[in-house]
Amino acid sequence: MVRGPVRALFLLLAAVLLAGGAAGCGGPGAAARPDAAERAVREAVARWSARPPAALAAVPLEGWTYGVTSVRRDGARAVVGAELRYRLTGYDAAPAVSARTLSLSEDGDGWHVTGDRPAPGALPQLWDQGPVSVVRGDHALVLGGRGRSRESLEEVAVVAGRAVPEVSAAWPRPWAGRVVVVVPADLDAMAALLGRPADSYRGLAAVTTGLVGVSPAPADRVVVNPQAYEGLSELGRQVVLTHESTHVATRSATTASTPLWLSEGFADWAAYRSAGRTPAQAAPALRRAVGRGELPSALPPNEAFTFGGDAQAMARAYEGAWLACRLIADRWGEAALVRLYAEAGRNSLPTALRSTLGTDLADLTRTWQSSLREELR
């Protein structure tokens, strides 16, 4: 340990040596050179921001920008971490955000971007899989992945265009009144966009993306599984896209406190509201269970809606959730169901039930069970 005056002298000598060492490494200009090079790299990224990928030539874009988060240089090469932000013109209330990695190289003309890919751990965008086709419909913008025919995209646009007014009738609260539907090349492409194994979506015709409880709702997409969707009847396709569009409409009112039986049941209620389907027709799995004497003991818990488990159990959960929302709309009124949904996103379910329906969970459950016995005989 160095003490007293000796320590002070030691620190003074160290400071002098460090200052001299720094001056001996090239003088005042040495520190400026990396800064200038980094500025040139950032300027190259800015130029790249002005030119969206050719695969997106037909897509209506605004606010396309790359915010640089990191720069690593090695001679005439550089790797840049960036946050891409953009909006689909006329559809996105808030920007979509994607973490990207850009590769750059330097030549006699300066720095140039040579590669643009998802950052490690980030999800790919549709254009990372190939050229994007675009079809505009009434209330819907449909983006098709590699190989999707225009005819198939036009059909999706028509169905989505019919879905949006149905959703607005069921959810008469402010929302965008339009949807963006993404139709990837196939199931594997869909799974890659969503970052989960293909088996997670094999039986699903469509899903939605987006964060809950955020206003304005961030860029939200309905993503279609082409194989499952194309295997549906005309009514099935309409129900699926109306259901998913309802999730888009209610996104900002949905929070972690919203029970899944309410969010999924409401979406199905909106989808079946004018479909003319009876409970026995639209709830076959639950009807069979009730016929066997297996009446549910409670409204479906959140875990009952997890994909990848018992398909029949999940079907019963969805059907039971729909019939619960249908019961609320019939007994307390459609406006009361909408108020319950909004209130359940702000407060606990018991509080929401008391303030909107004047009942409690036990009474609602008993009433629901009674309706199942009556309607699914």
N, C-alpha and C positions, 0 to 999 in steps of 0.2 A: 504494500500500500504506500502511495506517495503522500507526504504530509507537508503542511505549512508553506514557507517560502519556496521550498524545492518544488512543491506541487504547482504553485503559481508559475514558476519558471518553465516547468514542463509543459503546462498548457499554452504558454506564450510561444515556445518553440514549436509546438505542434501546429498552432495556428499559422505561424510563418511558413512552415514546411508545406502545409496543405495549400496555402495561397500560392506559394511558388510553384508547387506541382501543377496546380490548375493552370497557371499562366504558361507553364512550359509545355502544355499539351496542344498548343496551336493558337493561343491568343484569343482575342475577343470574338473573332469570327467563328470559332469552333462550335459554340452553343447555338449560333443562328442557323447553321446548315441543316440540322435535323428539323427545326421548326419550319424552315422553308420547304423542305421535302414533304413534310406532313401536310402543310397547306396545299401543296400541289396535288397530293393524294386526295384530300378532301374536295378540292375543286373538280377533280376527275369524277368523284362520286356525285357531286352536284350536277355535272353535265349528264351523267348517267340517269339521274332522276328526271331529267327533261325528256327521256325517251323510254316510255314503257315498253316491255317486251313485244316483239312482233306477234307473238301468240295471242296478245290481247288487242289486236288492231281493231276488232269490231266491238269491244267492250266500252261502254260509256264511263269514263274515269274522270275524277277530279281530285286535286290535292295529293297527287302521287309524289311522295318525298321519302328519301332515305335519311334518317337521322343517324349520323356516325356516332357509335358508342366506343369504338376502340380501333387503333391502327397499329399494326405490326409490320415493320419493314425489314427486308433482308436484301440489301443491294438493290437490284432493279426490279424486285418483286415486293408486293405488299398484300396483306390480308386485312380486310376491314370488317368489323362487326357493325351491323346497322339495324335500325328499327324502321321497317317500311310501314308507312301509313298511307291509306288511300280510301276513297269513297266511290261507290257506284252512283253516278249522277242521278238524282231524283229518287233514290231508294234508301240510302244510308243516312240516318240522322247523326250518327257518330262514325268515326273512321274504323275500318278494319286495320288490325295491327299484326305484323308478321316479323319475326326475328330472322335476319338474313346474314349470310356471309358472302362478301364480295372478294374476288381475286383481282389483283391489278398487276400490270407490268409497265415498265418504263422503257421507251425507245427514244429515238431522236426527236420525236414530236411531243414528248412528255408522257404523262401517266394515262393509262387506259384501263377500263374495266374489262376483264377477259372472262369472268365467270360470276354468276349470281345464283346462289342456292340457299335452301333453308339452313339456318344456323343449327349446330348440333343440338339435338333434342327438340327442335321446333318442327311443327307440322308443315308439310308442303302445301303449296297453293295449287289451284286447279291448273294453272298455266305451266307449272313445273312438270305436268304429265303430258303436255302437248298443246297444240292449238285449241283455242276456246271458241265455240260457236255461240251465237247470241240470237235469241228470239224474244221479241217484245210482245206481250199480250195485254189484255185488259187487267190492270192491277198487278201484273207480274212481269218479272224479268227472268228469263230462263237461260242459264249458262250451261252449255254442253261440253263435255270432255271429248278427248280423242275418239273419233269414229262414230259419234252419235249423229244419227241422221236428222236433217232438219224436220222431217215429217214427225218423228217421235218427239222432238222438242216442242213443236207447235201443238201437239196433243197435250203435253204437260202444261203449256201456257194457257190453253183453253180451260182445262180442269182447275188450275190455280186461279184463273180469272173468275170462275164461278164460286170458288171457295171464299174469296175475300169478302164479297157482300154478305155471305152467310155468317162469316165470323163477326162482321160489324153489327149484324142484327143481334147476335148472341151476346156480344161484348160491346155495348153502346157507350164505351168510354174512349177517350182520345187514344189513337194509335196511328201508325203511318198509313194504314189502309192500302198497303201494297207489300208484296213479298218478293224475295229473290230465291229462286229454286236452282239448285246445282244438280246436274245429272252427269256423274262421272262415266268413264268408259265402261266400267263393270264393278262387280262387288269388291275385287281386290283394290281397285283404284279408290273406291269409296272408303274402304277401311284405312288406306294410307292417308287420306285427307283427314280422317278423324282420329288417327293414331291408336287404333285398337285392332286386334286380330279380326280377320274376315268372318270367322265363325260368330263373332259377337253380333253381326248384323245380317246373318244369312236369312233369317226369317222375317226381317223387318223391311217394309217397303220404303220407309223414309224416316229421317230423324231431323231434329233441329239443333243448331249450335247457338251459342250466345251465353252471356252471363245473366244471372237472375238478380233482381233487386236493384237494377241500375237505371237511372233516368237522366237523359234520354237513353233508351236501350241501345247498346252498341250494335255494330253490324251483325245481323242475325241471318242465318241461311237455313233453308229447308234442303237437306241433302237426300237425294233419291237413290235407292238401291235398284238399278235398272232391271235385274232379273226378277226380283220379288214384285216390283211394281207392275211390270208387264204381264205377270201371271194373274193379276187381279181382274175382276169384272169391272164394268164401267162404274157401278155404284161403289165398289171397293176402292177404286182409285180416287173417287170424289171424297169418300170418307177419310181416306188417308191424308190427302192434301188439305182438307178442311181442318182435320185434327191438328196437323202440324202448323198450319197457319194460325190456329188459335193460340198455340204456344208462343208464336211470334207476337201476336197482339197483346197477350197478357204478360209478356216477359217482365216489364218494369214493375208489375204488381205482384210478381212471384218472388218469394224469398225463401231462405232456408227454413222458416217456420211454416210455410205452406205445406200441408200434408200432401203426399203424392196422390192419395185417393181423390183429393179435391182438384189438383191440377190436371191429372190424367182423366178423371171423370168429367170435369168441365169441358175439356177438349173433345171428348167423345160425345158429350151432350150437345155441343155446338155442331158436331159433324152429323149426328143422327137426328137433329132437331126437326128437319124438314124432309127426312129420307123416307118416312112412312114405314119404318121397321118396328115390329112389335118386340117387346122384351124376349119373348120365346124365340123369335127369329134372330135377334142380334146378340143373344147371350146363351148360345147352345151349351158351352162348357159348364156354366153355372146352373143352367136348367137341369142338366144331367146330374150334377151333384145334389141339387135340392131334391130331385126325384129319387135319389138314393137315400134321402134322409140326412144329407150332410149340409145342413144349414150353417153358413158362416157364423162364428161366435162373435165376431167383431168386424168393423170396417177394415178393409185391407191395409196392413202396415206398409211402411215405405219399402222394406226389403222384399215384399211380394212382387214389386215391379222390376226386379233385377233380371236382366237377360242372361241366358246361359244356364239356367236351372230347369226346373220342371215347366215345360211349355203349357201344360194344361192348368197348372196352378197359376201361372202368370195370366193366362186367358181369363180364368175365374176372377182374378184381381181386377183386371181392366173392366170386365163386364159388371162386377159388383160396384166399382167406382162410378161407372156410367149410370147405373140404376140408382145409386145414392143421390147423384146430382139431379137426375130426372125426377126423383121423388121430391127433392127440395123445391125444384122449379114448379112442380105440379101442386104441392101442398102450401108452400109459403109464397110462391110467385117467382117469376124469372128475375125480376129486379132484386129480390131478396137473395137469390143465388149469386148474382153479380156482386152485391154488397158483401156477402159472406166471403167470397173469393178475395176481394180487396182487403177486407178487415183481417182475414187470416194471414195475410202477408205482413201485417203491422203488429199483430198481437197474437197471443196464444189461441189455440183453437177453442178452448172453453170460453174465453172472453169473447171471441168472434161469434160463437154460437149464441151466447146470451144476448149480445147487443144487436144481432141481425135477425135471428129467428125466435128469440125468446125461449130457447130450449137448452138442454145440455147433451153431452155426447151419449150418455146412457139412454136417454129418451129417443134421440135420433137413431141410435142403433136398433132399439126395439121396433121402432116404426119401420125402419129399413128391412129388418128381418120379416116383419109381417107382410110387407109389400112383396118380398121375394116369394113367400109361400103362396101369395095370391096370384102373382103375375107369371110365375114360372111353373105352374102346375102342369 
